[in-house]
Amino acid sequence: MVNFKPTDEQELVRDTMRSFARDVLRPHAREADERGVVPHEIEERGWELGLVQSAIPEAFGGYGDARSAVTGTLILEELAYGDLSLALHILTPRLFTLPLVALGTPDQQREWLPRFTGAQFTVGTAAFVEPRWDFDPTALATRAEKRGGDWVLSGRKCLVPLARQAEAILVYAATPEGLGAFVVERGATGLTLGEREKNMGIKALETYPLSLTDVRVPAAGRLGGDGAKVEPLLDASRAAAAALAVGVARAALDYSRDYAKERRAFGVAIAQKQAIAFKLANMAIEIDAMRLLAWEAAWRLDTGKDGLRECCLAKSYTSQAALDVTDNAVQILGGHGYIREHPVELWLRDARGFATFDAIAMV
């Protein structure tokens, strides 16, 4: 039987992340969105949480904690509740390290993982999404071909977080055998970064397009070696996106509910108006459904079961539900919902992106 009651340890982790989101992320969210810059303090304090180091084995300088996708959903929900852009910024190195922990060869782990256990925020990232109207996560246009013992990558990517600062980028590409992932080091010949993207949401997070023109990667640079199945990594990213969507939606519900209790019209709080009360109730129902889908998807991953169906359903449902909930929050605030004085318009812009957020976080 599925039991989603968090353990004492998970409760402690969730409380820690909730405090960090409330006291550190939320107060900086608006300024970071306006300026398009993540404060260095956020980087440092986020790194101190050990979100990257915790999953790295002790042999490579990490904490060696057992990885749990369910615990990951608890963490990501709380961080996104504080602010999605700031959360994604401090989580970006996990896009590189978690796949290496899960599938990396011993040589790959020895070479790269110790670099992410120091005292300073260190960036690795991943490139998955492609700038095509018909982008299909299961049929990438970026290709990897074997030539003379090396892999040669060609294609284009977009929405690559912190690509300009990254020590290396894990590039996903189609191979003759199926989906593969390749470690491309900073400054590789044929790798070109474009100008920073101007996004509707997640404006504090730096994302970049990149192009690969006959980029050569040694055979040892393919994640896990030949034949490694990287599809489970995509399931972990779908579960992560679902958890992040829950956090954004919950933030919008809490803020609009509190506003509706204080805002008065015709002598009563607007929360007492049936139209508003029903809207808030439906938002709460949606968030509970979103969370259960995210938890079930993560539970499937933790128990070693095939989680493709559950992860796809969770991401699909939460992407739309987060947009609906944040839009309702803007409506509840009326004209105030459309101005920067209140954060609901920020959450609506962020929620709009979940439909296109693939491999932007990982549990």
C-alpha positions in Angstrom: 0.0 0.0 0.0 1.3 3.5 -0.8 1.9 5.6 2.2 2.8 9.2 1.6 3.2 10.2 5.3 6.7 11.8 5.5 9.2 10.3 7.8 10.6 12.3 10.7 13.7 13.0 8.6 11.6 14.1 5.6 9.6 16.4 7.9 12.9 18.0 9.2 14.1 18.5 5.6 10.8 20.0 4.5 10.8 22.4 7.5 14.3 23.5 6.8 13.5 24.2 3.1 10.2 26.0 4.1 12.1 28.3 6.4 14.8 29.0 3.8 12.1 29.7 1.2 10.2 32.0 3.5 13.1 33.9 5.0 15.7 33.9 2.2 14.1 33.4 -1.2 10.7 35.2 -1.0 12.2 38.5 0.3 14.6 38.6 -2.7 12.1 37.4 -5.3 10.7 40.6 -6.7 14.0 42.5 -6.9 15.6 39.5 -8.6 12.8 39.3 -11.1 13.1 43.1 -11.8 16.8 43.1 -12.2 17.2 39.7 -13.8 20.0 38.9 -11.3 20.3 36.3 -8.6 22.1 37.8 -5.5 25.4 36.2 -4.6 24.0 35.7 -1.1 21.3 33.4 -2.4 24.0 31.3 -4.3 26.1 31.0 -1.1 23.2 30.2 1.2 21.6 27.8 -1.2 25.0 26.0 -1.6 25.2 25.7 2.2 22.0 23.7 2.2 23.9 20.8 0.6 21.3 20.2 -2.1 24.1 19.3 -4.5 26.6 17.7 -2.2 24.1 15.4 -0.4 23.7 13.0 -3.2 27.4 12.7 -4.0 29.1 9.7 -2.5 31.5 10.2 0.4 34.3 8.7 -1.7 34.1 11.9 -3.9 33.7 14.3 -1.1 29.9 14.4 -0.8 27.6 13.5 2.1 26.6 10.2 0.6 22.9 10.5 1.5 20.5 8.0 0.0 18.7 9.5 -2.9 14.9 9.7 -2.6 12.7 11.2 -5.3 9.8 11.7 -2.8 12.1 13.7 -0.5 13.1 15.6 -3.7 9.5 16.6 -4.4 9.2 17.9 -0.8 12.3 20.0 -1.2 11.4 21.4 -4.7 7.8 22.3 -3.7 9.1 24.4 -0.7 11.8 26.1 -2.8 9.4 27.0 -5.6 7.0 28.3 -3.0 9.7 30.9 -2.1 10.5 31.7 -5.7 10.9 29.6 -8.9 13.7 31.5 -10.5 15.9 31.5 -7.4 15.1 27.8 -6.7 16.1 26.8 -10.2 19.3 28.8 -10.0 20.6 27.0 -6.9 19.3 23.6 -8.2 21.0 23.9 -11.6 24.2 22.0 -10.7 22.0 18.9 -9.9 21.2 18.7 -13.6 24.8 17.6 -14.0 25.7 15.8 -10.8 22.6 13.7 -10.3 22.9 11.9 -13.7 26.6 11.3 -13.0 25.7 9.8 -9.6 23.0 7.6 -11.1 24.6 6.5 -14.4 28.2 7.8 -14.6 31.1 5.4 -15.1 33.6 5.2 -12.3 36.0 7.4 -14.4 33.4 10.0 -15.0 32.5 10.2 -11.4 36.1 10.4 -10.3 36.8 13.2 -12.8 33.7 15.4 -12.2 31.9 14.8 -8.9 34.7 16.1 -6.5 34.5 19.5 -8.3 31.0 19.9 -6.8 31.8 19.3 -3.2 33.8 22.4 -2.4 32.8 25.5 -0.4 31.9 27.6 -3.4 28.8 27.4 -5.7 29.9 25.4 -8.7 27.9 25.2 -11.9 27.2 22.2 -14.1 24.1 22.2 -16.3 22.2 20.2 -18.9 20.9 21.0 -22.4 17.8 19.2 -23.4 15.1 21.5 -24.9 15.4 22.4 -28.6 14.1 25.6 -30.3 11.6 24.0 -32.6 7.8 24.4 -32.7 7.5 20.6 -33.1 10.0 19.8 -30.3 9.5 16.2 -29.1 11.4 15.0 -26.0 11.3 11.5 -27.4 12.7 12.4 -30.8 15.5 14.9 -30.4 16.9 16.7 -33.5 20.3 17.0 -31.9 22.3 14.1 -33.3 25.4 12.2 -32.0 27.3 10.1 -34.5 30.4 7.9 -33.9 33.4 9.0 -36.0 36.8 7.6 -35.5 36.2 6.5 -32.0 34.7 9.8 -30.9 31.2 11.1 -30.7 30.4 14.1 -32.9 27.4 16.2 -31.8 25.4 18.6 -34.0 22.2 20.5 -33.2 20.7 23.4 -31.3 19.5 23.8 -27.7 17.7 26.5 -25.7 16.6 27.1 -22.1 20.0 26.0 -20.8 20.4 27.3 -17.3 23.6 29.1 -16.3 25.3 27.8 -19.4 27.9 30.6 -19.5 29.2 29.8 -16.0 29.0 26.0 -16.3 32.1 23.9 -15.9 30.5 21.4 -18.3 27.1 20.8 -20.0 25.4 17.4 -20.2 24.0 17.5 -23.7 21.2 15.1 -24.6 21.2 13.9 -28.2 19.8 11.1 -30.4 22.2 8.3 -31.2 21.8 5.3 -33.6 20.9 3.2 -30.5 18.5 5.7 -28.9 18.7 8.7 -26.5 22.1 9.5 -25.1 23.8 12.1 -23.0 27.3 13.5 -23.4 29.6 15.6 -21.2 30.7 18.6 -23.2 33.3 20.7 -21.4 33.4 24.5 -21.3 35.1 25.9 -24.4 34.8 22.8 -26.6 35.5 23.4 -30.2 32.2 23.9 -32.1 30.2 24.8 -29.0 28.7 28.3 -29.3 26.6 30.1 -26.7 24.1 32.7 -27.8 23.0 35.8 -26.0 21.0 35.4 -22.8 17.4 34.6 -23.5 14.7 37.1 -22.6 11.9 34.9 -21.0 8.4 35.8 -20.0 8.9 34.2 -16.6 11.8 32.9 -14.5 13.4 36.2 -15.4 16.1 36.0 -12.6 17.4 32.7 -14.0 20.0 33.1 -16.7 19.2 30.7 -19.6 21.0 30.5 -22.9 20.6 29.0 -26.4 23.6 27.0 -27.7 24.6 25.5 -30.9 26.8 22.4 -31.5 28.6 22.2 -34.8 30.6 18.9 -35.1 31.5 19.0 -31.4 33.8 16.1 -30.7 33.4 14.2 -27.4 35.6 11.3 -26.6 34.0 7.9 -26.3 34.5 8.1 -22.5 32.4 11.3 -22.5 29.1 9.5 -23.1 27.2 9.3 -19.9 27.4 5.7 -18.5 29.2 4.5 -21.5 27.6 2.8 -24.5 24.2 1.3 -23.9 23.3 3.3 -20.7 19.6 4.0 -20.6 19.1 7.7 -19.8 15.3 7.8 -20.2 14.8 7.4 -16.4 16.5 10.8 -16.0 13.7 12.4 -18.0 11.2 10.8 -15.6 13.0 12.3 -12.7 12.9 15.7 -14.4 9.1 15.4 -15.0 8.5 14.6 -11.3 10.7 17.6 -10.4 8.7 19.9 -12.7 5.5 18.7 -11.1 6.7 19.4 -7.6 7.9 22.9 -8.6 4.5 23.6 -10.1 2.9 22.6 -6.8 5.0 25.2 -5.0 4.2 28.0 -7.4 0.5 27.2 -7.3 0.5 27.0 -3.5 2.1 30.4 -3.2 -0.6 31.9 -5.4 -3.4 30.3 -3.4 -2.0 31.4 0.0 -1.5 35.0 -1.1 -4.9 35.4 -2.9 -6.7 33.7 0.0 -5.1 36.1 2.6 -5.9 39.0 0.3 -9.5 37.9 -0.1 -9.9 37.8 3.7 -8.6 41.3 4.1 -10.1 43.0 1.1 -13.6 44.3 1.8 -16.4 45.2 -0.6 -19.9 46.2 0.3 -19.1 45.8 4.0 -17.8 42.3 3.9 -14.5 40.5 3.1 -14.6 39.4 -0.6 -13.7 35.9 0.7 -17.3 35.6 1.9 -18.6 36.2 -1.6 -19.6 32.9 -3.1 -17.8 33.4 -6.4 -14.5 34.0 -4.6 -15.0 31.3 -2.0 -15.7 28.7 -4.7 -12.7 29.8 -6.7 -10.4 29.5 -3.7 -11.9 26.0 -2.9 -11.3 24.8 -6.4 -7.7 26.1 -6.3 -7.1 24.2 -3.1 -8.5 21.0 -4.7 -6.3 21.4 -7.7 -3.2 21.8 -5.6 -3.9 18.7 -3.5 -4.4 16.7 -6.8 -1.2 18.1 -8.2 0.8 17.1 -5.1 -0.6 13.6 -5.0 0.4 13.1 -8.7 3.9 14.4 -8.0 4.3 12.2 -5.0 3.0 9.1 -6.8 5.4 9.7 -9.7 8.3 10.1 -7.2 7.2 7.0 -5.3 7.3 4.9 -8.5 10.9 6.1 -9.1 11.9 5.3 -5.5 10.5 1.8 -5.6 12.2 1.0 -8.9 8.9 0.6 -10.8 8.3 1.9 -14.3 7.3 5.5 -13.7 7.0 6.8 -17.2 3.2 6.9 -17.2 2.9 8.5 -13.8 5.7 11.0 -14.4 4.2 12.1 -17.7 0.7 12.4 -16.2 2.1 14.4 -13.3 3.9 16.9 -15.5 1.1 17.3 -17.9 -1.6 17.9 -15.3 0.4 20.1 -13.0 1.6 22.3 -15.9 -2.0 23.2 -16.8 -3.2 23.3 -13.2 -0.5 25.7 -12.1 -1.4 28.0 -14.9 -5.1 27.9 -13.9 -4.4 28.4 -10.2 -2.1 31.4 -10.7 -4.5 32.9 -13.2 -7.3 32.6 -10.7 -5.2 34.3 -8.1 -4.7 37.3 -10.4 -8.5 37.4 -11.0 -9.2 37.3 -7.2 -7.0 40.4 -6.7 -8.8 42.1 -9.6 -6.9 45.2 -10.9 -4.3 44.7 -8.1 -3.4 41.3 -9.6 -2.1 42.9 -12.7 0.4 45.2 -11.1 3.8 44.6 -9.7 2.8 45.6 -6.2 1.6 42.1 -5.7 3.5 38.9 -6.7 0.6 37.0 -8.3 1.5 38.4 -11.7 5.0 37.1 -11.3 3.7 33.6 -10.4 1.4 33.6 -13.4 4.3 34.4 -15.7 6.4 31.7 -14.1 3.6 29.1 -14.3 3.2 29.8 -18.0 6.5 28.2 -18.6 5.9 24.7 -17.1 4.5 23.4 -20.4 8.0 23.9 -21.9 10.2 23.1 -18.8 11.9 19.8 -19.7 15.0 18.7 -17.8 15.2 22.0 -16.0 15.3 20.3 -12.5 15.6 16.8 -11.2 14.5 14.9 -8.1 
